[in-house]
Amino acid sequence: MPVGASANGSEFKDVIPDHWGYETISWARENGIVNGYPDGIFKPEQSVGQT
């Protein structure tokens, strides 16, 4: 798991703490790699792409 994952969590409404990717998604958000959707969700089961 990534070092430095947020103690505050992913902050995405649809990524709960027991989700298998929670720590990695939290780390990616903190480091500006992902930012999710405007409505505060991430859709963790969808493919990641560029915009």
PDB file of N, H, CA, C and O in Angstrom:
ATOM      1  N   MET A   1       0.827  -1.187   0.000  1.00  0.00           N
ATOM      2  CA  MET A   1       0.000   0.000   0.000  1.00  0.00           C
ATOM      3  C   MET A   1       0.872   1.250   0.000  1.00  0.00           C
ATOM      4  O   MET A   1       1.978   1.229   0.538  1.00  0.00           O
ATOM      5  N   PRO A   2       0.392   2.332  -0.592  1.00  0.00           N
ATOM      6  CA  PRO A   2       1.173   3.549  -0.663  1.00  0.00           C
ATOM      7  C   PRO A   2       1.441   4.138   0.720  1.00  0.00           C
ATOM      8  O   PRO A   2       0.592   4.099   1.611  1.00  0.00           O
ATOM      9  N   VAL A   3       2.620   4.671   0.866  1.00  0.00           N
ATOM     10  H   VAL A   3       3.310   4.703   0.142  1.00  0.00           H
ATOM     11  CA  VAL A   3       2.969   5.354   2.100  1.00  0.00           C
ATOM     12  C   VAL A   3       2.320   6.729   2.078  1.00  0.00           C
ATOM     13  O   VAL A   3       2.314   7.391   1.041  1.00  0.00           O
ATOM     14  N   GLY A   4       1.781   7.161   3.194  1.00  0.00           N
ATOM     15  H   GLY A   4       1.786   6.623   4.037  1.00  0.00           H
ATOM     16  CA  GLY A   4       1.211   8.506   3.291  1.00  0.00           C
ATOM     17  C   GLY A   4      -0.248   8.602   2.909  1.00  0.00           C
ATOM     18  O   GLY A   4      -0.735   9.705   2.660  1.00  0.00           O
ATOM     19  N   ALA A   5      -0.970   7.491   2.852  1.00  0.00           N
ATOM     20  H   ALA A   5      -0.574   6.595   3.054  1.00  0.00           H
ATOM     21  CA  ALA A   5      -2.397   7.562   2.559  1.00  0.00           C
ATOM     22  C   ALA A   5      -3.088   8.381   3.640  1.00  0.00           C
ATOM     23  O   ALA A   5      -2.691   8.337   4.804  1.00  0.00           O
ATOM     24  N   SER A   6      -4.087   9.104   3.274  1.00  0.00           N
ATOM     25  H   SER A   6      -4.409   9.140   2.328  1.00  0.00           H
ATOM     26  CA  SER A   6      -4.744  10.038   4.168  1.00  0.00           C
ATOM     27  C   SER A   6      -5.450   9.382   5.336  1.00  0.00           C
ATOM     28  O   SER A   6      -6.145   8.379   5.172  1.00  0.00           O
ATOM     29  N   ALA A   7      -5.270   9.947   6.500  1.00  0.00           N
ATOM     30  H   ALA A   7      -4.706  10.762   6.632  1.00  0.00           H
ATOM     31  CA  ALA A   7      -6.039   9.515   7.662  1.00  0.00           C
ATOM     32  C   ALA A   7      -7.479  10.005   7.531  1.00  0.00           C
ATOM     33  O   ALA A   7      -8.387   9.451   8.150  1.00  0.00           O
ATOM     34  N   ASN A   8      -7.684  11.052   6.717  1.00  0.00           N
ATOM     35  H   ASN A   8      -6.946  11.501   6.214  1.00  0.00           H
ATOM     36  CA  ASN A   8      -9.018  11.593   6.500  1.00  0.00           C
ATOM     37  C   ASN A   8      -9.805  10.786   5.485  1.00  0.00           C
ATOM     38  O   ASN A   8     -11.007  11.004   5.335  1.00  0.00           O
ATOM     39  N   GLY A   9      -9.174   9.874   4.794  1.00  0.00           N
ATOM     40  H   GLY A   9      -8.198   9.697   4.916  1.00  0.00           H
ATOM     41  CA  GLY A   9      -9.867   9.054   3.827  1.00  0.00           C
ATOM     42  C   GLY A   9      -9.822   9.609   2.427  1.00  0.00           C
ATOM     43  O   GLY A   9      -9.193  10.633   2.160  1.00  0.00           O
ATOM     44  N   SER A  10     -10.499   8.917   1.545  1.00  0.00           N
ATOM     45  H   SER A  10     -11.010   8.085   1.762  1.00  0.00           H
ATOM     46  CA  SER A  10     -10.471   9.288   0.143  1.00  0.00           C
ATOM     47  C   SER A  10     -11.270  10.555  -0.132  1.00  0.00           C
ATOM     48  O   SER A  10     -10.996  11.266  -1.099  1.00  0.00           O
ATOM     49  N   GLU A  11     -12.254  10.841   0.714  1.00  0.00           N
ATOM     50  H   GLU A  11     -12.477  10.264   1.500  1.00  0.00           H
ATOM     51  CA  GLU A  11     -13.148  11.978   0.562  1.00  0.00           C
ATOM     52  C   GLU A  11     -14.087  11.840  -0.625  1.00  0.00           C
ATOM     53  O   GLU A  11     -14.789  12.794  -0.959  1.00  0.00           O
ATOM     54  N   PHE A  12     -14.121  10.687  -1.268  1.00  0.00           N
ATOM     55  H   PHE A  12     -13.550   9.912  -0.996  1.00  0.00           H
ATOM     56  CA  PHE A  12     -15.103  10.406  -2.305  1.00  0.00           C
ATOM     57  C   PHE A  12     -16.289   9.714  -1.641  1.00  0.00           C
ATOM     58  O   PHE A  12     -16.100   8.786  -0.853  1.00  0.00           O
ATOM     59  N   LYS A  13     -17.501  10.151  -1.948  1.00  0.00           N
ATOM     60  H   LYS A  13     -17.654  10.905  -2.588  1.00  0.00           H
ATOM     61  CA  LYS A  13     -18.703   9.603  -1.320  1.00  0.00           C
ATOM     62  C   LYS A  13     -18.862   8.101  -1.551  1.00  0.00           C
ATOM     63  O   LYS A  13     -19.438   7.403  -0.716  1.00  0.00           O
ATOM     64  N   ASP A  14     -18.358   7.603  -2.676  1.00  0.00           N
ATOM     65  H   ASP A  14     -17.890   8.170  -3.354  1.00  0.00           H
ATOM     66  CA  ASP A  14     -18.583   6.203  -3.017  1.00  0.00           C
ATOM     67  C   ASP A  14     -17.367   5.301  -2.793  1.00  0.00           C
ATOM     68  O   ASP A  14     -17.353   4.169  -3.277  1.00  0.00           O
ATOM     69  N   VAL A  15     -16.356   5.772  -2.077  1.00  0.00           N
ATOM     70  H   VAL A  15     -16.367   6.692  -1.684  1.00  0.00           H
ATOM     71  CA  VAL A  15     -15.192   4.951  -1.747  1.00  0.00           C
ATOM     72  C   VAL A  15     -15.157   4.820  -0.222  1.00  0.00           C
ATOM     73  O   VAL A  15     -14.678   5.710   0.480  1.00  0.00           O
ATOM     74  N   ILE A  16     -15.667   3.710   0.265  1.00  0.00           N
ATOM     75  H   ILE A  16     -16.057   2.987  -0.306  1.00  0.00           H
ATOM     76  CA  ILE A  16     -15.757   3.493   1.704  1.00  0.00           C
ATOM     77  C   ILE A  16     -14.467   2.871   2.230  1.00  0.00           C
ATOM     78  O   ILE A  16     -13.734   2.239   1.468  1.00  0.00           O
ATOM     79  N   PRO A  17     -14.177   3.040   3.524  1.00  0.00           N
ATOM     80  CA  PRO A  17     -12.918   2.556   4.087  1.00  0.00           C
ATOM     81  C   PRO A  17     -12.624   1.072   3.890  1.00  0.00           C
ATOM     82  O   PRO A  17     -11.454   0.689   3.881  1.00  0.00           O
ATOM     83  N   ASP A  18     -13.635   0.225   3.732  1.00  0.00           N
ATOM     84  H   ASP A  18     -14.586   0.536   3.740  1.00  0.00           H
ATOM     85  CA  ASP A  18     -13.343  -1.200   3.534  1.00  0.00           C
ATOM     86  C   ASP A  18     -13.244  -1.599   2.050  1.00  0.00           C
ATOM     87  O   ASP A  18     -13.123  -2.782   1.734  1.00  0.00           O
ATOM     88  N   HIS A  19     -13.297  -0.612   1.146  1.00  0.00           N
ATOM     89  H   HIS A  19     -13.396   0.349   1.403  1.00  0.00           H
ATOM     90  CA  HIS A  19     -13.096  -0.897  -0.288  1.00  0.00           C
ATOM     91  C   HIS A  19     -11.649  -1.323  -0.499  1.00  0.00           C
ATOM     92  O   HIS A  19     -10.748  -0.756   0.118  1.00  0.00           O
ATOM     93  N   TRP A  20     -11.409  -2.300  -1.350  1.00  0.00           N
ATOM     94  H   TRP A  20     -12.141  -2.761  -1.852  1.00  0.00           H
ATOM     95  CA  TRP A  20     -10.048  -2.837  -1.548  1.00  0.00           C
ATOM     96  C   TRP A  20      -9.056  -1.786  -2.034  1.00  0.00           C
ATOM     97  O   TRP A  20      -7.859  -1.924  -1.782  1.00  0.00           O
ATOM     98  N   GLY A  21      -9.508  -0.754  -2.713  1.00  0.00           N
ATOM     99  H   GLY A  21     -10.480  -0.642  -2.918  1.00  0.00           H
ATOM    100  CA  GLY A  21      -8.593   0.261  -3.237  1.00  0.00           C
ATOM    101  C   GLY A  21      -8.573   1.558  -2.454  1.00  0.00           C
ATOM    102  O   GLY A  21      -7.994   2.543  -2.911  1.00  0.00           O
ATOM    103  N   TYR A  22      -9.190   1.579  -1.290  1.00  0.00           N
ATOM    104  H   TYR A  22      -9.660   0.778  -0.919  1.00  0.00           H
ATOM    105  CA  TYR A  22      -9.349   2.808  -0.506  1.00  0.00           C
ATOM    106  C   TYR A  22      -8.036   3.560  -0.266  1.00  0.00           C
ATOM    107  O   TYR A  22      -7.960   4.758  -0.537  1.00  0.00           O
ATOM    108  N   GLU A  23      -7.019   2.890   0.228  1.00  0.00           N
ATOM    109  H   GLU A  23      -7.081   1.916   0.448  1.00  0.00           H
ATOM    110  CA  GLU A  23      -5.756   3.565   0.535  1.00  0.00           C
ATOM    111  C   GLU A  23      -5.077   4.107  -0.723  1.00  0.00           C
ATOM    112  O   GLU A  23      -4.547   5.218  -0.715  1.00  0.00           O
ATOM    113  N   THR A  24      -5.093   3.334  -1.784  1.00  0.00           N
ATOM    114  H   THR A  24      -5.523   2.431  -1.790  1.00  0.00           H
ATOM    115  CA  THR A  24      -4.465   3.769  -3.031  1.00  0.00           C
ATOM    116  C   THR A  24      -5.225   4.941  -3.644  1.00  0.00           C
ATOM    117  O   THR A  24      -4.610   5.890  -4.130  1.00  0.00           O
ATOM    118  N   ILE A  25      -6.537   4.886  -3.625  1.00  0.00           N
ATOM    119  H   ILE A  25      -7.037   4.115  -3.230  1.00  0.00           H
ATOM    120  CA  ILE A  25      -7.354   5.982  -4.156  1.00  0.00           C
ATOM    121  C   ILE A  25      -7.131   7.243  -3.326  1.00  0.00           C
ATOM    122  O   ILE A  25      -7.025   8.336  -3.881  1.00  0.00           O
ATOM    123  N   SER A  26      -7.060   7.101  -2.003  1.00  0.00           N
ATOM    124  H   SER A  26      -7.146   6.213  -1.552  1.00  0.00           H
ATOM    125  CA  SER A  26      -6.792   8.242  -1.122  1.00  0.00           C
ATOM    126  C   SER A  26      -5.442   8.864  -1.452  1.00  0.00           C
ATOM    127  O   SER A  26      -5.325  10.084  -1.564  1.00  0.00           O
ATOM    128  N   TRP A  27      -4.432   8.030  -1.607  1.00  0.00           N
ATOM    129  H   TRP A  27      -4.527   7.039  -1.517  1.00  0.00           H
ATOM    130  CA  TRP A  27      -3.084   8.512  -1.940  1.00  0.00           C
ATOM    131  C   TRP A  27      -3.081   9.229  -3.289  1.00  0.00           C
ATOM    132  O   TRP A  27      -2.479  10.295  -3.423  1.00  0.00           O
ATOM    133  N   ALA A  28      -3.748   8.653  -4.286  1.00  0.00           N
ATOM    134  H   ALA A  28      -4.237   7.787  -4.177  1.00  0.00           H
ATOM    135  CA  ALA A  28      -3.782   9.255  -5.617  1.00  0.00           C
ATOM    136  C   ALA A  28      -4.487  10.614  -5.593  1.00  0.00           C
ATOM    137  O   ALA A  28      -4.077  11.538  -6.296  1.00  0.00           O
ATOM    138  N   ARG A  29      -5.530  10.736  -4.797  1.00  0.00           N
ATOM    139  H   ARG A  29      -5.863   9.986  -4.226  1.00  0.00           H
ATOM    140  CA  ARG A  29      -6.216  12.031  -4.701  1.00  0.00           C
ATOM    141  C   ARG A  29      -5.313  13.059  -4.025  1.00  0.00           C
ATOM    142  O   ARG A  29      -5.191  14.186  -4.504  1.00  0.00           O
ATOM    143  N   GLU A  30      -4.687  12.682  -2.929  1.00  0.00           N
ATOM    144  H   GLU A  30      -4.786  11.767  -2.540  1.00  0.00           H
ATOM    145  CA  GLU A  30      -3.799  13.603  -2.208  1.00  0.00           C
ATOM    146  C   GLU A  30      -2.658  14.098  -3.080  1.00  0.00           C
ATOM    147  O   GLU A  30      -2.196  15.228  -2.917  1.00  0.00           O
ATOM    148  N   ASN A  31      -2.203  13.269  -3.997  1.00  0.00           N
ATOM    149  H   ASN A  31      -2.579  12.351  -4.130  1.00  0.00           H
ATOM    150  CA  ASN A  31      -1.061  13.608  -4.840  1.00  0.00           C
ATOM    151  C   ASN A  31      -1.455  14.159  -6.198  1.00  0.00           C
ATOM    152  O   ASN A  31      -0.614  14.274  -7.089  1.00  0.00           O
ATOM    153  N   GLY A  32      -2.722  14.501  -6.366  1.00  0.00           N
ATOM    154  H   GLY A  32      -3.405  14.407  -5.642  1.00  0.00           H
ATOM    155  CA  GLY A  32      -3.192  15.145  -7.580  1.00  0.00           C
ATOM    156  C   GLY A  32      -3.237  14.253  -8.806  1.00  0.00           C
ATOM    157  O   GLY A  32      -3.259  14.746  -9.934  1.00  0.00           O
ATOM    158  N   ILE A  33      -3.251  12.943  -8.595  1.00  0.00           N
ATOM    159  H   ILE A  33      -3.233  12.542  -7.679  1.00  0.00           H
ATOM    160  CA  ILE A  33      -3.268  12.008  -9.722  1.00  0.00           C
ATOM    161  C   ILE A  33      -4.694  11.776 -10.210  1.00  0.00           C
ATOM    162  O   ILE A  33      -4.921  11.611 -11.409  1.00  0.00           O
ATOM    163  N   VAL A  34      -5.651  11.760  -9.293  1.00  0.00           N
ATOM    164  H   VAL A  34      -5.467  11.894  -8.319  1.00  0.00           H
ATOM    165  CA  VAL A  34      -7.068  11.622  -9.637  1.00  0.00           C
ATOM    166  C   VAL A  34      -7.843  12.712  -8.926  1.00  0.00           C
ATOM    167  O   VAL A  34      -7.419  13.212  -7.884  1.00  0.00           O
ATOM    168  N   ASN A  35      -8.989  13.081  -9.497  1.00  0.00           N
ATOM    169  H   ASN A  35      -9.333  12.675 -10.344  1.00  0.00           H
ATOM    170  CA  ASN A  35      -9.825  14.069  -8.817  1.00  0.00           C
ATOM    171  C   ASN A  35     -11.298  13.718  -8.847  1.00  0.00           C
ATOM    172  O   ASN A  35     -12.113  14.487  -8.338  1.00  0.00           O
ATOM    173  N   GLY A  36     -11.666  12.602  -9.413  1.00  0.00           N
ATOM    174  H   GLY A  36     -11.004  11.977  -9.826  1.00  0.00           H
ATOM    175  CA  GLY A  36     -13.053  12.162  -9.393  1.00  0.00           C
ATOM    176  C   GLY A  36     -13.971  13.010 -10.253  1.00  0.00           C
ATOM    177  O   GLY A  36     -13.535  13.723 -11.158  1.00  0.00           O
ATOM    178  N   TYR A  37     -15.255  12.910  -9.943  1.00  0.00           N
ATOM    179  H   TYR A  37     -15.609  12.332  -9.208  1.00  0.00           H
ATOM    180  CA  TYR A  37     -16.288  13.610 -10.693  1.00  0.00           C
ATOM    181  C   TYR A  37     -16.765  14.840  -9.917  1.00  0.00           C
ATOM    182  O   TYR A  37     -16.601  14.892  -8.698  1.00  0.00           O
ATOM    183  N   PRO A  38     -17.349  15.827 -10.595  1.00  0.00           N
ATOM    184  CA  PRO A  38     -17.783  17.064  -9.933  1.00  0.00           C
ATOM    185  C   PRO A  38     -18.772  16.853  -8.775  1.00  0.00           C
ATOM    186  O   PRO A  38     -18.863  17.693  -7.880  1.00  0.00           O
ATOM    187  N   ASP A  39     -19.508  15.742  -8.791  1.00  0.00           N
ATOM    188  H   ASP A  39     -19.434  15.060  -9.518  1.00  0.00           H
ATOM    189  CA  ASP A  39     -20.491  15.504  -7.728  1.00  0.00           C
ATOM    190  C   ASP A  39     -19.909  14.789  -6.508  1.00  0.00           C
ATOM    191  O   ASP A  39     -20.657  14.355  -5.632  1.00  0.00           O
ATOM    192  N   GLY A  40     -18.574  14.662  -6.444  1.00  0.00           N
ATOM    193  H   GLY A  40     -17.966  15.015  -7.155  1.00  0.00           H
ATOM    194  CA  GLY A  40     -17.922  14.095  -5.277  1.00  0.00           C
ATOM    195  C   GLY A  40     -17.785  12.586  -5.260  1.00  0.00           C
ATOM    196  O   GLY A  40     -17.473  12.006  -4.220  1.00  0.00           O
ATOM    197  N   ILE A  41     -18.012  11.936  -6.399  1.00  0.00           N
ATOM    198  H   ILE A  41     -18.265  12.407  -7.244  1.00  0.00           H
ATOM    199  CA  ILE A  41     -17.842  10.488  -6.464  1.00  0.00           C
ATOM    200  C   ILE A  41     -16.626  10.131  -7.308  1.00  0.00           C
ATOM    201  O   ILE A  41     -16.097  10.963  -8.044  1.00  0.00           O
ATOM    202  N   PHE A  42     -16.196   8.886  -7.188  1.00  0.00           N
ATOM    203  H   PHE A  42     -16.626   8.211  -6.589  1.00  0.00           H
ATOM    204  CA  PHE A  42     -15.020   8.416  -7.906  1.00  0.00           C
ATOM    205  C   PHE A  42     -15.330   7.308  -8.904  1.00  0.00           C
ATOM    206  O   PHE A  42     -14.605   7.146  -9.886  1.00  0.00           O
ATOM    207  N   LYS A  43     -16.391   6.547  -8.672  1.00  0.00           N
ATOM    208  H   LYS A  43     -16.979   6.679  -7.875  1.00  0.00           H
ATOM    209  CA  LYS A  43     -16.749   5.375  -9.485  1.00  0.00           C
ATOM    210  C   LYS A  43     -15.588   4.388  -9.494  1.00  0.00           C
ATOM    211  O   LYS A  43     -14.996   4.136 -10.543  1.00  0.00           O
ATOM    212  N   PRO A  44     -15.256   3.825  -8.323  1.00  0.00           N
ATOM    213  CA  PRO A  44     -14.069   2.976  -8.193  1.00  0.00           C
ATOM    214  C   PRO A  44     -14.069   1.707  -9.037  1.00  0.00           C
ATOM    215  O   PRO A  44     -13.012   1.107  -9.236  1.00  0.00           O
ATOM    216  N   GLU A  45     -15.212   1.288  -9.531  1.00  0.00           N
ATOM    217  H   GLU A  45     -16.070   1.775  -9.369  1.00  0.00           H
ATOM    218  CA  GLU A  45     -15.243   0.061 -10.350  1.00  0.00           C
ATOM    219  C   GLU A  45     -15.133   0.360 -11.856  1.00  0.00           C
ATOM    220  O   GLU A  45     -15.127  -0.564 -12.669  1.00  0.00           O
ATOM    221  N   GLN A  46     -15.045   1.637 -12.223  1.00  0.00           N
ATOM    222  H   GLN A  46     -15.049   2.387 -11.562  1.00  0.00           H
ATOM    223  CA  GLN A  46     -14.920   2.033 -13.618  1.00  0.00           C
ATOM    224  C   GLN A  46     -13.440   2.158 -13.998  1.00  0.00           C
ATOM    225  O   GLN A  46     -12.583   2.301 -13.127  1.00  0.00           O
ATOM    226  N   SER A  47     -13.151   2.104 -15.283  1.00  0.00           N
ATOM    227  H   SER A  47     -13.848   1.988 -15.991  1.00  0.00           H
ATOM    228  CA  SER A  47     -11.777   2.286 -15.770  1.00  0.00           C
ATOM    229  C   SER A  47     -11.343   3.739 -15.571  1.00  0.00           C
ATOM    230  O   SER A  47     -12.158   4.658 -15.659  1.00  0.00           O
ATOM    231  N   VAL A  48     -10.062   3.934 -15.304  1.00  0.00           N
ATOM    232  H   VAL A  48      -9.400   3.187 -15.233  1.00  0.00           H
ATOM    233  CA  VAL A  48      -9.512   5.282 -15.157  1.00  0.00           C
ATOM    234  C   VAL A  48      -9.055   5.768 -16.512  1.00  0.00           C
ATOM    235  O   VAL A  48      -8.461   5.002 -17.272  1.00  0.00           O
ATOM    236  N   GLY A  49      -9.316   7.019 -16.835  1.00  0.00           N
ATOM    237  H   GLY A  49      -9.798   7.641 -16.218  1.00  0.00           H
ATOM    238  CA  GLY A  49      -8.907   7.579 -18.103  1.00  0.00           C
ATOM    239  C   GLY A  49      -8.464   9.021 -17.945  1.00  0.00           C
ATOM    240  O   GLY A  49      -8.486   9.577 -16.847  1.00  0.00           O
ATOM    241  N   GLN A  50      -8.069   9.607 -19.036  1.00  0.00           N
ATOM    242  H   GLN A  50      -8.051   9.155 -19.928  1.00  0.00           H
ATOM    243  CA  GLN A  50      -7.638  11.009 -19.060  1.00  0.00           C
ATOM    244  C   GLN A  50      -8.747  11.890 -19.563  1.00  0.00           C
ATOM    245  O   GLN A  50      -9.610  11.457 -20.325  1.00  0.00           O
ATOM    246  N   THR A  51      -8.717  13.146 -19.126  1.00  0.00           N
ATOM    247  H   THR A  51      -8.015  13.499 -18.507  1.00  0.00           H
ATOM    248  CA  THR A  51      -9.672  14.113 -19.672  1.00  0.00           C
ATOM    249  C   THR A  51      -8.923  15.235 -20.317  1.00  0.00           C
ATOM    250  O   THR A  51      -9.535  16.165 -20.844  1.00  0.00           O
TER     251      THR A  51
END
